[in-house]
Amino acid sequence: MFRFTSIKDYHAALVADHTTCTQAVKYYLDQIATQENLNAYLEVFAEEALDQAAILDAAAKQGKRLGKLHGVIIGIKDVLSYKGHKLSAASKILENYTAIYTATAIQKLIDEGAIIIGRHNCDEFAMGSSNENSAYGPVKNAFDISKVPGGSSGGSAVSVQANLSMISIGSDTGGSVRQPADFCGVVGLKPSYGRISRYGLIAYASSFDQIGIFSKTIDDAALVLEVMAGEDNFDSTVSTKAVPAYSKEIEGEEIGSKEIGKENNPKRIAYFKETLFHPGLDAEIKTKIESYLKDLTAKGYIVEAIDFSLLSYLVPTYYVLTTAEASSNLSRFDGIKFGHRTKESIADLNDLYKKTRTEGFGEEVQRRILLGSFVLSAGYFDAYFTKAQQVRQKLVDLTNTVFSKYDLIVSPTVPTTAFGLGENNHSATEMFLADIYTVYANLVGIPAISIPLFTHSNGMPFGLQVMSASFNEVGLLSFSKEQMNNKV
Ligand code: GLN
């Protein structure tokens, strides 16, 4: 039977003729069909994936140069444009919308031989932490189907968790890759802001959004990052910094093979004291992370606690700024240009907008548009929006100071393990607080990863979040790989 462990092993099996891309696609189609109850996919491109696999198999037979992602089967979150394919952001307002161009990041994957197998369910417009805000029903956590997978990229996390794709691509505005990765026991990477082009990613909060990666291994995440990253004329916020060969940079790092502090192997680790004393933090997560930090010290790392009095401002600042940006970004869905339009009788243009948007947007999206419009409105702008921008600047300054002394910051990824379906959705603010550890990286634009290192006594997995200075993905991945290696 086909078994996927890593892209490297899969490629070795292809070269040795032990498998083919077609066999791999068939295996995943089978998995997707038998685990349909998880609701991870909104659509599967079965025929197309098989056709693409046949083309790739034929090319390999003829000895053509193979791409870095030859035959790698990838699912994409339904907020990423893929020409000729439906794109709904899990919202009724984009029902029946077909993408008219392909996102740069997705095109780069295809150019290296990846097979896009389908689009993943998610929270509507990437707003949520449990995948319960999808217009197409919640996604279920494959470890325990009474539990949420996290959100908003819940379908993408479950896809890698339950072997429904080799790799999946999500988006992370405040934790939407790392939080579901934590809940599902997989690797979830959010690169630096501006590392990957956002062209073709449906905007939620443009100054926070970043495309991210779910994988089983750090090597796979590094390889996929290296393919997707880099300059793009269609996104003026993307960095022009050269893209390191991430997969090579962290190559061959077997257990303890690199001296700590040498060759991109970070040594100085900080953690924010307040994160471990947060009242919402599960006691067992706290103990396990604390003892992990002790072990790191024993191994020769310098691990130090630093004060972070701004912790309680993170979630409010994030929600003021992201809802403001969202209210502007989502104004384009008006029933005129594309997507759903009301069939009710209408009195005037305003009435058309109102009815269309009331019918098309779910409750959470409406809440955020209202909140965003409020914080931007005359009279409140300075009290909320300007204030939140000032806090954001303070956070950036603090971050620069921290990274002048340390290589990495670590924390839990989420305060709890995956909660039950329906358990948290009675209170928006309770749900928002689950984002306490993840929103920081988006507020200041640094890269962050959740690595699946722990299992709770309740049987659910949880991760360690690691953050580095902007564009130090090499250090981040290098350290993460070392931790994953030590776990085995
Ligand atoms: N849970 C956060 C929110 O609801 C993060 C969402 C995201 O990263 N897209 O805003």
Residues whose N, C-alpha, C, O or C-beta is under 5 A from the ligand:
A	BS01	LIG	A126 M127 G128 S129 G151 S152 S171 D172 T173 G174 G175 S176 D435
